[in-house]
Structures are given as structure tokens and as C-alpha cells.
Amino acid sequence: MAENEQAAAGSENQNQPQFALQRIYVKDLSFESPNSPLVFQEQWKPEVNLDLNTSHSKVSDNQYEVVLSLTVTAKMGEKVAYIVEIQQAGVFMVQGIEGGQLGQMLGAYCPTILFPYAREAIDGVVNKGSFPALMLAPVNFDAIYAQALKRKQEEGASEAKEEPQTH
């Protein structure tokens, strides 16, 4: 009888939502300083621009790779001081979570986990390029995900209105 209870408990656990981080890694990293060493002679007051993007793909039944892509461009006037591009990735086990919750998990929660690693890698490579430390401000991936979802829904609604109806 104890075996039946263990089997029942095991099948219940499979239905429970499960999430686990399995691996975090740098998938791609690039640093360019096209105007060095001349840029070092100027007073350091850069304009810093951050572009970010996320993507995910299914690796196996319950495993997903999430990739956070960041591009940081620091300019001094019209001159580019440096450009850093990184793809910080992670493999996550997600089980028992589907639909909108899965989208939220892969589009917001996982990038939130990856961001501090990307920020630290960017800061390290900027320092190695002989530039002052760059600590990127935290990013609200939940808000970004919600905006992207809203934009998708609006685009879908406008496409539905434009489609000719056939009878």
C-alpha cells in the first residue's frame, strides 16, 4: 500500500508547477572601442544608450533556453566611445505551467534572473576597455512584457479589422 501512495504522490508532483534554473552562460559577447585612444583624452560625459531584447526556444519537453540580448552604446558627442553587445542565456526547466503563465515566465521572469549576470559581464568588459564602471539601472521586465503583449493584441485587433470578410 505504501508503494501506491508513493506512486500517487509522484504523479501529483508531476502536475504541480515546477521551475528550476539549470544553467546560465554567455552565448555571445562583443566589445568595440572604435575611437580609442583619442576618446580617452576627452572629458568623460558619455551619452549611454541601452537596447534590449529577449527570445526563447524549447530545448526539450520541459527545458527552455532564454536569451537576453543587450547592446550598450556610449557616445561622446558624435563619436562612439564603445559598444558592448552580449547575449546572456540560461536553460530553465519549466513544468506544469502553460499558456499565458508560461509566456510570462519566459518573457519576464527568466530575463529578470539573467539581467544581473549580463550587467556584471558588461561592467567587467567596459572596465577592461579602460573606461569607468558602468552599472546599468535595473530593468522592469514585467512592464516590458506587458507592453509587448498589449502591442501584439492591438496589432492583432487592427489586422482583424482590415481583413476583408467573406460570406
C-alpha positions in Angstrom: 0.0 0.0 0.0 2.9 2.4 0.7 4.1 1.9 -2.9 0.7 3.0 -4.2 0.8 6.1 -2.0 4.3 7.0 -3.3 3.2 6.5 -6.9 0.2 8.7 -6.3 2.3 11.3 -4.7 4.8 11.1 -7.6 2.1 11.7 -10.2 0.7 14.6 -8.1 4.1 16.2 -8.1 4.3 15.9 -11.9 1.1 18.0 -12.1 2.5 20.7 -9.8 4.1 23.7 -11.4 7.9 23.3 -11.3 10.6 25.8 -12.2 14.4 25.4 -12.0 17.4 27.2 -13.3 19.7 24.7 -14.9 22.5 26.8 -16.4 23.5 30.4 -17.0 26.0 31.2 -19.7 27.3 33.9 -22.0 26.3 32.9 -25.5 27.9 35.8 -27.3 30.0 38.9 -26.1 31.5 41.7 -28.1 33.3 44.9 -27.2 34.4 47.6 -29.6 36.1 50.9 -28.9 36.5 52.4 -32.4 37.8 55.8 -31.3 40.4 54.8 -28.7 42.9 56.1 -27.7 41.6 59.6 -28.7 38.4 59.1 -26.7 40.4 58.9 -23.5 41.7 62.4 -24.0 38.2 63.9 -23.7 36.3 64.7 -20.5 34.1 61.6 -19.8 30.5 62.7 -20.1 29.0 60.0 -22.3 25.5 59.5 -23.6 24.7 55.9 -22.9 22.0 54.0 -24.8 20.7 50.6 -23.9 18.8 48.3 -26.3 17.5 45.0 -25.1 15.6 42.1 -26.5 14.6 38.7 -25.2 13.9 35.4 -27.0 13.3 31.9 -26.0 13.2 28.4 -27.6 12.2 25.0 -26.5 15.3 22.7 -25.9 13.4 19.6 -24.9 10.0 18.7 -23.3 10.4 20.8 -20.2 13.5 22.8 -21.0 13.7 26.2 -22.5 16.6 28.4 -23.5 16.0 32.1 -22.7 18.4 34.6 -24.3 18.6 38.2 -23.1 20.4 40.4 -25.7 21.7 43.8 -24.6 23.5 46.4 -26.7 25.1 49.3 -24.8 26.4 52.2 -26.9 28.4 55.0 -25.2 28.9 58.2 -27.3 30.9 61.3 -26.7 29.0 63.7 -29.0 29.1 62.1 -32.4 32.0 59.8 -31.6 31.3 56.2 -30.3 33.4 55.6 -27.2 32.4 51.9 -27.0 29.8 49.4 -28.0 29.1 46.3 -25.9 26.9 43.5 -27.1 26.0 40.5 -25.0 23.7 37.5 -25.3 23.3 36.3 -21.8 21.4 33.0 -21.8 20.0 30.4 -19.5 18.4 27.0 -19.6 15.3 26.7 -17.4 13.2 23.7 -16.6 9.5 24.6 -16.6 6.9 22.0 -16.0 3.2 22.3 -15.3 3.0 25.9 -16.5 1.3 26.7 -19.8 -0.3 29.4 -21.9 -0.1 32.9 -20.6 1.8 31.9 -17.4 4.5 30.2 -19.5 4.8 33.3 -21.7 5.1 35.5 -18.6 7.7 33.1 -17.1 9.9 33.0 -20.3 9.3 36.6 -21.3 9.7 38.4 -18.0 10.7 36.2 -15.0 13.7 34.4 -16.7 15.1 37.7 -18.2 14.9 39.2 -14.7 17.1 36.3 -13.5 19.6 36.8 -16.4 19.9 40.6 -16.2 22.3 40.8 -13.2 24.7 38.4 -14.9 24.6 40.4 -18.2 25.0 43.7 -16.2 28.1 42.3 -14.4 29.6 41.0 -17.7 29.1 44.4 -19.3 30.7 46.2 -16.4 33.7 43.9 -16.5 34.4 44.3 -20.2 33.9 48.1 -20.0 36.5 48.2 -17.2 38.9 46.1 -19.2 38.5 48.6 -22.0 39.8 51.2 -19.6 36.5 53.0 -19.2 34.8 54.0 -15.9 32.5 51.4 -14.4 29.0 51.2 -15.9 26.3 50.0 -13.6 23.1 49.6 -15.6 19.9 50.5 -13.8 17.5 47.6 -13.0 15.0 46.8 -15.7 11.3 46.0 -15.1 10.9 43.1 -17.5 7.3 42.6 -16.3 6.4 46.0 -17.6 8.2 45.5 -20.8 6.5 42.1 -21.3 3.1 43.7 -20.6 3.7 46.4 -23.1 4.8 43.9 -25.8 1.7 41.8 -25.1 -0.6 44.9 -25.4 1.1 46.0 -28.6 0.6 42.5 -30.1 -3.0 42.5 -29.1 -3.5 45.9 -30.7 -1.8 44.8 -33.9 -3.9 41.7 -34.0 -7.1 43.7 -33.5 -6.2 46.2 -36.2 -5.3 43.3 -38.6 -8.7 41.7 -37.9 -10.5 45.0 -38.8 -8.5 45.3 -42.0 -9.2 41.7 -43.2 -11.9 41.6 -45.8 -14.8 39.4 -44.7 -16.1 36.7 -47.0 -19.5 35.2 -46.8 
